[in-house]
Amino acid sequence: MIPVAVVIRVILIFLAVAIIAGGIAMLGNQLGRKVGRKKMTVFGMRPRHTSIFITAITGSLIAVSTLALAMLFSTEVYILITGLNENIEKLQKREQQLLERVQQLAEEVRRGTIIWNYDERIALNTIPAGADERTVKRIIGVLLKQANDLSILKNNQIAVRQGDKPIHPDMVLVKYAPEDWRQWVKDYTGLERPVGLWIVVTENCLYKDPVPVSVASFPVKVVFSKEQTVYEAELIPSEVLLDWHVFLEDLKKVALKKGMIEINDSLGGEITGETLVKISKAVQSSNQGRIRLKAVANRDLYRSSKLDVRIEVESVVKQGLSVEYLPER
């Protein structure tokens, strides 16, 4: 049903047009009759032609006034008559283009965070001397998985901040050619000397970009031999839990000072809660006044190795208590 206000508006518009048109017609008629009686002329025309001219002018005024009222009461008619419709379409099209460009720029800004820089090293391990093909494949495979997991982690940290959907943990971001993989395995199988192996990013990688990688090797030497004490410290049993993190930090400093390489603020070992509980129980079983914590290398540790050590707990007076910490390899 048409609203009452609309009906009233339409009626008023028609009345206005009728009144104005009728008024103009009446004035034209009166003027024509006067011209006819007095045989007046306009612009030197004959009376008959003058009468026709006045009729034409009257009709034109009626038409003009009708259009004027239509333009006054209707925006669509105004736009149609003045030719603004094309301009409005152009403006709307331009507006749409600008909105798309703004969205594009917003996406670029959102993705503008660099996850990895060109030539950045993101994973590290050691290829031992004489390693067979199977061992080389395993080591490089572990390195690539570490690089992929770390790339997903860094992307998801940004996704959380921006409110985006995180990347699934099983997604593969690390990219390399199959022929590269075969060449890597071939190059590092059966080496005469051990080498450190980096996973290196080959181009700048933005948020949610694939991560193209390559490998780069460098010569390494033994930093700590198997069963060598990497670091030791004497502690008061009651303060072991308080000094535990200090012990780990000092262990890390000693390893770095001796030449081991840190990557992503880590030397590769993680202390589990279970390990700390074992050490705490071993300390509590000691009746001595002081104990010694020793970090002992489980194998030969190269510059590129993880800090693979076990933690031994010994009495300062009498040795014998020990517990092992075997980090993930």
C-alpha positions in Angstrom: 0.0 0.0 0.0 1.3 3.4 -1.0 2.0 5.6 2.1 -0.4 8.6 2.7 2.5 11.0 2.7 3.5 9.9 -0.9 -0.1 10.3 -2.1 -0.3 13.8 -0.7 3.0 14.7 -2.3 1.9 13.5 -5.7 -1.4 15.3 -5.4 0.4 18.6 -4.5 2.8 18.3 -7.4 -0.1 17.7 -9.9 -2.0 20.6 -8.4 1.1 22.9 -8.7 1.6 21.9 -12.3 -2.1 22.4 -13.1 -2.2 25.8 -11.5 0.9 27.1 -13.1 0.1 25.7 -16.5 -3.4 26.9 -16.3 -2.3 30.4 -15.2 0.2 30.6 -18.0 -2.5 29.4 -20.5 -4.9 32.0 -19.2 -2.3 34.8 -19.5 -1.5 33.7 -23.0 -5.1 33.6 -24.0 -5.7 37.1 -22.6 -2.7 38.4 -24.4 -3.7 36.8 -27.7 -7.2 38.2 -27.5 -5.8 41.7 -26.8 -3.3 41.4 -29.7 -6.1 40.2 -32.0 -8.5 43.1 -31.1 -6.0 45.8 -31.4 -4.1 44.2 -34.3 -0.8 44.5 -32.4 2.4 43.2 -33.8 5.6 41.8 -32.2 9.0 42.0 -33.9 7.3 43.5 -37.0 5.2 40.4 -37.6 1.6 40.4 -39.0 -1.1 40.2 -36.3 -2.0 36.7 -37.4 1.6 35.5 -37.0 1.9 37.5 -33.7 -1.0 35.5 -32.3 0.6 32.2 -33.3 3.9 33.4 -31.8 2.2 34.2 -28.4 0.5 30.8 -28.4 3.9 29.1 -29.0 5.5 31.1 -26.2 2.7 30.2 -23.9 3.1 26.5 -24.6 6.8 26.7 -24.2 6.4 28.4 -20.8 4.0 25.7 -19.7 6.5 23.0 -20.7 9.4 24.8 -19.0 7.5 25.4 -15.8 6.4 21.7 -15.7 10.0 20.6 -16.1 11.1 23.1 -13.5 8.6 21.7 -11.0 9.6 18.2 -11.8 13.3 19.0 -11.2 12.3 20.8 -8.0 10.4 17.8 -6.6 12.4 14.9 -8.1 16.2 14.3 -7.7 16.1 11.7 -10.5 14.6 14.1 -13.0 17.1 16.8 -11.9 20.0 14.4 -12.5 18.6 13.2 -15.8 18.1 16.7 -17.2 21.3 18.2 -15.9 23.4 15.2 -17.2 24.7 14.4 -13.7 23.9 10.8 -14.0 27.0 10.0 -16.0 29.1 11.9 -13.5 27.6 10.0 -10.6 28.2 6.7 -12.3 31.8 7.7 -12.8 32.1 8.8 -9.2 30.6 5.5 -8.0 33.0 3.5 -10.2 35.9 5.6 -8.9 34.7 5.0 -5.4 34.6 1.3 -5.9 38.2 1.4 -7.4 39.4 3.4 -4.4 37.8 0.9 -1.9 39.4 -2.0 -3.7 42.8 -0.2 -3.6 42.3 0.6 0.1 41.6 -3.1 0.8 44.6 -4.1 -1.3 46.8 -1.7 0.7 45.4 -2.9 3.9 46.2 -6.4 2.9 49.7 -5.4 2.0 50.2 -3.7 5.3 48.7 -6.7 7.1 51.1 -9.0 5.3 53.9 -6.5 5.4 55.5 -8.0 8.5 58.7 -9.8 7.4 58.8 -13.3 8.8 62.2 -14.2 7.5 64.8 -12.0 5.9 66.8 -13.0 2.8 69.8 -15.3 3.7 68.5 -15.7 7.3 69.6 -18.9 9.0 66.7 -20.6 10.8 67.9 -24.2 11.6 71.2 -25.8 12.4 72.6 -29.3 12.9 75.8 -31.3 12.3 76.5 -33.9 9.6 79.0 -36.3 11.1 82.0 -37.6 9.1 81.2 -40.7 7.1 77.5 -40.4 7.5 75.6 -42.8 5.2 72.7 -41.7 2.9 70.0 -42.7 5.4 71.6 -40.7 8.2 72.0 -37.6 6.0 68.4 -37.8 4.9 67.2 -38.1 8.5 69.3 -35.1 9.6 68.3 -32.8 6.8 64.7 -34.0 7.1 64.7 -33.0 10.8 66.3 -29.7 10.0 63.6 -28.9 7.4 60.8 -29.9 9.8 62.3 -27.6 12.4 62.4 -24.7 9.9 58.8 -25.4 8.9 57.6 -25.6 12.5 59.3 -22.4 13.4 57.9 -20.6 10.3 54.4 -21.7 11.3 54.9 -20.5 14.9 56.1 -17.1 13.8 53.2 -16.7 11.4 50.7 -17.8 14.0 52.0 -15.3 16.5 51.2 -12.5 14.0 47.8 -14.2 13.2 46.9 -14.0 16.9 47.8 -10.3 17.1 45.8 -9.5 14.0 42.8 -11.7 14.8 43.4 -14.0 11.7 42.8 -17.7 11.4 46.1 -19.5 12.4 48.0 -21.7 10.0 47.4 -25.4 10.6 50.4 -27.1 12.2 50.5 -29.7 9.4 50.8 -27.1 6.6 54.1 -27.1 4.7 55.5 -23.6 4.3 59.1 -24.6 3.6 59.7 -24.9 -0.2 62.6 -26.5 -2.1 63.0 -28.3 -5.4 63.1 -32.2 -5.4 66.4 -32.0 -7.3 67.9 -29.8 -4.6 67.0 -32.5 -2.0 68.7 -35.2 -4.0 71.8 -33.0 -4.5 72.0 -32.2 -0.7 71.9 -35.9 0.2 74.5 -36.6 -2.4 76.8 -33.8 -1.3 76.8 -34.6 2.4 77.0 -38.4 2.3 80.3 -40.0 3.2 82.2 -36.8 4.1 85.7 -37.2 5.4 85.1 -34.5 8.1 82.0 -33.3 9.9 80.3 -30.1 8.8 77.7 -27.8 10.3 74.6 -27.5 8.2 72.3 -24.4 8.1 68.9 -24.1 6.6 69.0 -20.7 4.9 66.1 -18.6 3.6 66.6 -17.7 -0.1 64.3 -14.6 -0.2 62.4 -12.2 2.1 59.2 -13.9 3.4 56.1 -12.0 4.4 53.2 -13.0 6.5 51.8 -16.3 5.3 54.2 -16.5 2.4 55.9 -19.8 1.4 59.5 -20.1 2.8 61.9 -21.1 0.0 65.1 -22.5 1.6 68.5 -23.9 0.7 71.3 -25.4 2.8 74.8 -24.1 3.5 77.6 -26.0 5.2 80.7 -24.9 7.1 83.6 -26.8 8.7 83.2 -27.6 12.5 85.5 -28.9 15.2 84.8 -30.6 18.5 84.1 -28.2 21.3 83.4 -30.7 24.0 84.4 -34.4 23.9 82.1 -37.2 25.0 82.0 -37.4 28.9 83.7 -34.1 29.2 82.3 -31.8 31.9 80.9 -28.7 30.1 80.1 -26.8 33.3 79.8 -27.5 37.0 78.8 -25.5 40.1 78.5 -26.0 43.8 75.1 -25.2 45.3 73.4 -25.4 48.7 70.7 -28.2 48.5 68.0 -25.9 49.9 68.6 -23.3 47.2 68.9 -25.6 44.2 65.5 -24.8 42.8 66.2 -21.1 43.2 69.6 -21.3 41.6 68.6 -23.8 38.9 67.9 -21.2 36.2 71.1 -19.4 37.1 73.0 -22.7 36.6 71.4 -23.2 33.1 72.2 -19.6 32.1 75.8 -20.1 33.2 76.0 -23.4 31.3 74.7 -21.7 28.2 77.3 -18.9 28.6 80.2 -21.3 28.9 79.0 -23.3 25.8 78.8 -20.1 23.8 82.2 -18.9 25.0 83.7 -22.1 23.9 82.4 -21.7 20.4 79.0 -23.4 20.2 76.5 -21.6 17.9 73.2 -20.3 19.2 70.2 -20.1 17.0 66.9 -18.5 17.8 68.2 -17.8 21.3 68.7 -21.4 22.0 71.3 -24.1 22.0 68.8 -26.8 21.4 68.2 -28.4 24.8 65.0 -28.1 26.8 64.6 -28.9 30.5 61.4 -30.8 31.3 59.6 -30.6 34.6 60.3 -34.3 35.1 64.0 -33.7 34.9 63.9 -31.0 37.4 61.8 -33.2 39.8 64.5 -36.0 39.5 67.3 -33.6 40.3 65.3 -32.2 43.2 64.8 -35.7 44.7 68.5 -36.5 44.2 69.4 -33.3 46.0 67.1 -34.1 48.9 68.6 -37.5 49.3 72.0 -36.0 50.0 72.8 -35.5 53.7 75.8 -33.3 52.9 75.9 -29.5 53.3 76.7 -28.8 49.7 76.2 -30.5 46.3 77.7 -30.1 42.9 75.7 -30.0 39.7 77.7 -31.1 36.6 76.7 -30.8 33.0 78.4 -33.7 31.1 78.5 -34.1 27.3 76.7 -37.3 26.2 78.6 -37.3 22.9 81.2 -35.2 21.0 79.7 -31.8 20.7 80.6 -29.7 17.7 80.1 -26.0 17.2 76.9 -26.8 15.3 75.6 -29.4 17.7 72.8 -29.1 20.2 73.9 -28.9 23.8 73.4 -32.6 24.4 74.3 -33.0 28.1 73.2 -34.9 31.2 73.0 -33.3 34.6 74.8 -35.2 37.4 74.2 -34.4 41.1 77.2 -35.1 43.3 78.0 -34.6 46.9 81.0 -32.3 47.4 82.4 -34.8 49.9 81.3 -38.0 48.4 80.3 -38.7 44.9 77.7 -41.2 43.9 74.3 -39.4 43.3 73.5 -38.8 39.7 70.5 -38.1 37.5 70.6 -37.6 33.7 69.0 -34.9 31.6 68.9 -36.0 28.0 67.6 -33.2 25.8 65.7 -33.8 22.6 67.9 -34.6 19.6 
